[in-house]
Amino acid sequence: MKRFDKLTIATHGTGRKSFVVFFNLSARPLAAVRQNAHPSRLPCPLYAGTVQRTTVEGVRIAWARTARDERRATGRALIRALGSQLAPGTDLRIEQRCTLCGGPHGRPLLPDAPLLASVAYADPWVAVAVAHDHEWAAIGIDLEVEGAALDLRSLFAPEAPPDLRGWTAIEAVLKADGRGLMLAPDQVRLSPDGRATVPGGAEFRVLPVPAEPGMVVTLALRQGLRG
């Protein structure tokens, strides 16, 4: 008999949106089952496919296919789902504020929960990472789809641009660092031993995340005190 964990995914807005997700502990795909959905309030479906997850160095990671106009809601729902496992009973309100334009996007923060979170989008995928804030000082996740036509030459000239794995590593580090693209990507130094450094002396661990075929997912972790 297969074992499953059940958790409720909820997003808060004009109407409450509830899902029950059964995480298959044998690491097979997870089936998302909609419950109590109000057709006028709930996009259908939130997940275009199954939800899957893994854990890397204590960081919980989940990903799913979703429609482009639903990816932000999907990312927040996945963060709350993982957060409810790591910190049950806490307020999982999410705030996002871009450091460049002030818009409601950027690094997801859970101000009332002892958690760190990061989210990445690459159509048709959304991936999130959630961890206890006593385990890591900062986390960042990034993903790309194999075959993506990215022109990164201007960001790294006169040096050659990185491949997709290297680019996701750099993006994950920039997210964990907190400055995002306010720090030039070519200032991130990757080393063969899975470490990365940025101006200011911070050091990160960079780890590949096993995911779907065709997905390139990388996690960046910074040790030390949160702040």
N, C-alpha and C positions, 0 to 999 in steps of 0.2 A: 504494500500500500504506500502510495506517495504521501509525503507529509507537506502540509501547506501552512503558512502563516497568513492570517487575515489582518488587514488594516484598512481604515477608511481614509480615502483621499478626499479632502474638502477644499474648495476655493471659496473665498468670501467676496461678495460684491452685492449687487442688487438682489440676487437670489442665491440661496445656499446650493451648492452643487456637490453631491455626495457620490462617491464611488466606493465599491468594495474591491480591493485588489488581493488576489491570492498569490502569495509568493511561493513558488514551488521550490522547496529546499533542495531538490535534486538538481537545481541549476538549469532546469528546462524553462522555456518561455513561460511568462506569467500571464494569466488570463484576467483581463479587466472586465468586471461585470458592473454595469450601471444599475443603480438602485434609486428609487424615488425621484426619478428625473422628471422635471417639469418641462414639457416640450417648448415652451415659449421662453424659457430662461437658460436652458442648457444646450450648448453646442453639441451636435451629435455627429460622430462620436468625439469625445475628448481625445481618445487614443485611436488612431487609424489602424494600429496593429497591436501587438502584445507589448507588455512592459517587461524588461529584463533588468537584472541587477548583478552586481558583484561587490566584493570588498577588497580594497587595496590598502595595506598598512593601517587598518582600522577605519579607513574612510569608506563610507557607503556610497555606492555609485549606482544610478539607475538611468535607463534610456528608453525612449519609445519613438515611434513614428508619429507624426502629427501634421495637421494642415498648417500652412504657414501663418494664417491669421489666428491660429489657436496656440501657437508654440509658446507664447509667454505664459498663458494660463496653464498649459501643460507643464512647463518648467516649474512654476510655483506649486502646482499640485504635487508633483513628484518630490519637491523639497519638503513639503509638509508631510508627505507620507513617510519619507525616511526620517524626518525629524520627530515624528510621533513615536517611532521605535526607539530612537536614541534618548529622547527627553519626554517621556509620556506625561501628559497633564500640564505641560507648559504652554504658554501663549506663543503660537507659531506665526504671529503676524510678520509679514515680510515687507521691508522697505527697500526701495531702489532709487538712487539719485545719481545721475551722471555727473562726474567731476568736471566734465568739459562744458556741457550745455545746461546742466541742471534739470534735464528731463527725467521722467520716471522710468529710467532704465539704468543699466550698469550693475555693479556688484550687488547681489542680494544679501541683505542684512536681516538678522532676526534679533531685534534689540531686546526682546524679553525672554530669550531662550539662550542657554549656554552652548550655542551651536555656531559653526561656521558653514557657509554654503557657497557654491559656485555653480554657474550654469553656462552651457554652450549650445549654440544652434548651428546646424548645417543641414539644409533641406535634404530629406524630409525628417531629419533626426533632431531630437532634443536630448541632451545628457546633463545630469546634475550630480554634484558631489556634496555630501553632508558629513560633518565630523564634530565630535565634542571639542569645545575650545580649550580643554585642558590637555588634549593630546597633541594639538598642533597650533602654532601661532597664526598661521594663514594657510589657505588652500586655494588652488585654482585648477580648473579643468578646461580643456579645449578639445574640439573635434573638427575634423574635416572628412569629406568623402573622397575616397580614392578616385583619381581622374579629374578632380576639381581643377579648373583652369585659373590658377592664381598667378598674377604677374607681380612678383615681389622684388623685381630687379631694382626699382627706384629706392626701395627701403634699405637695400644692402650694398648698393654700388659704392665703390668699384669691385667689391667682393661678390662672389657668386651667392645667390640666394639659397636658403636651406631647402631640403626636400619637405614633403608634407609632415613627416614625423618630426623633423627639426622645427618646422613652423608651429605645429601644435604645442611643442615643448616651450617655445618662446612665448606664445600667447598664454599658455597656462601660467608661466612664471610672471608675466606682466599682470595677470589677474591676481595672483597670490601676493605680488608686491603691492598692489593697491593703486598704482599710478596708471595702469593700463597703457594706452598709447600716448600718454603724456611723456612716457619714457620711450626713446627711440628703440625699436626692436633690435637694431644692430648693437645696442649696448648690453644686451643679454649675452653672457658668455656661457656656452654649453661645454661640458667636458665629457670625455668618453666614459668616465666612471659614474655617469648618471647624476652629476651635480651641475648646478647653474649658479652664477653670481650676477649681481647687478650693481651699478654705481651706488655707493653708500655702504657697501660691505655685506649686504644680506646674502645668505646662501640658501639654496633650495635643493631638495631632492626632486628628481624628475623621473617619473615612472610611466611606462606604457600600460594602458588599460586594455585587457582582453575584451573585445566587444564583437559586434556583428562583422562578418566578412564585408569588406568594402568600407568599414569605418576605421579611421585613425584617431584614437583617443589618447590623450596624455594628461597626467595628473602632476601638479607641482605642489610640494609641501615645504613649509618653513617651520623649523623648530624654534622653541623659545616661548616667551610670554606673549600672549595676545596683546596687541596694541599698535 
